[in-house]
Amino acid sequence: MAGKALVSPVIEWTMSRDDASRFDFRVSRPGHIFEIKTELARNKASIQRIDLNAWGVMRLLHTFTGVRMGDARNKRDWVLTSVWAWAMDAVAVGLILTVLSSFYMWYELRQKRMLGVIVVLSGLLSCGLFCIGLRWFY
């Protein structure tokens, strides 16, 4: 398969249940989520397919940490997902500190406050227009 990236699916347990006659789980791939709900006593299963647009795929790719936390069955079994999660947390903290310290330093320069306000407002405006513009294409 030249040109296509192979992405292995992620299997998540949706919630723990005391009912032994049910078995529910979720399978995710970028762009698609499958919710599988089974009733073992009746030999029935229902599958709900959820297709994601570009925004949904970007959200999944930017928040993926390997598994959903809180359920003992969903522990990280791949070292790389733990390293990735810690690295992304460190990058996020670094970016937040950089932005906050930049605002503080800008605020201390009295002669450049008006220029800073203009730059921040134009940045917010261009970001807003970019986000609105993306809705036209996706």
N, C-alpha and C positions, 0 to 999 in steps of 0.2 A: 504494500500500500504506500506508494511513493506520494509524498506531499500531505499525507494525513497524519495528524498527531494521535497516537493511541493513548487514551486516558482510561485508567481502570476505574470502575465504579466504586463508590463509597457506600457501604451498607450501615445503616443506623437503626437501632432499636427505637421505636417511637415512644414507648413507655413500658414500664414493667407492670404486669397484670398478675393478679392472683388467679384468674380464670384460666385453667389449663386447656380449655377447649378453644382458645383464641391464640393466634400467632400473628402479630402485626410487626411490620418493619418497613423501612424506606430505603430505596436505592437511588443514588444521585450520580449524575454525570453532568458535566458542564452543558447547560441548555435543556436538560430533562431531569425531572424528578418522578419517580414511580412510588406511589403509596400502595403497599400490598397488605390487605386485611383478610385474614383467613378465619374460617369457622371450622375447626377440625372435626367436631362432632357431626357436622352436616356435609363434610367434604366440599365446602364451597369456598371460593376465594374471589375477592374483588380487587381489581387493579385500577388505580386512578393515575393517569399520566398528566403531568404538569409540564408544559413547555414554557421556558423562560425566554424573554427577549434579551437584548444586549445588556440592558441595565441589570437584569436579574443575574446574568452570567457574571458580569463584573462584580456584583455584590458577593456572589459565592466565591469567586476567585480571591477577593480581597479580605474575606473573613474566614476562609477555610483554615481550620487548625487540626484537621484530621478526623475528629469525632466530636459528638456533642458531650459536654461535660455533665457530671451529676449522676450518671448511671454507671454502676460498676462494670457492666458488660461492655461499655464503650470506652475502654481505656486505649490510650495511644500505644499501638503495637509496632510503630515504625519510628525509629529514632529521628529520622529526618523531619517528620511532622512536628516533633517537640522542638527541634532546633529552629524550624521555620517560625513557629508560634512565638518563641522567645525573641528571635531576631526582629520580627514584625512589631512586637511590643516595645522593644528597645528603640526601634526607628520612630515609632509613634511618640514615645516619651521625648526623644531627642528633638523631633519636629516641634512639639508643643513648647518645650523649653526655649528653643531657638526663636519661635514667634513671640513668646511672652517677653524674653529678654530684649528682642528687637524693638517691641513697642515701648518698653521701659527706657531704652537708650534714646529712641526718637523723642519721647516725651520730655526728656531732660534737655534736649537741644531746643531752647525757646525760639530761636530765630528760624527754625525749620518746621515748626508745628503746622503752619498752614499748608506748606508744600506736602507734608506727610498726610494731612487729612485729604488733600486732593488725590494723592497717589492711592491711598487706601480705598477711597470711594470709587475711583475709576477701576481699581482692581476688582472690587465687589460687583460693580456694574458689568464689567466684561465677563466675569465668572457667571453671573446670572444670565446674561445673554447667551453664553456658551451652553449652559444647561438647558435653557429654553430652546435654543437652536437644535440641540440633540434630539429633542422630542419630535421635531419635524422628520427626522431620518429614521427613527426607531419606533 
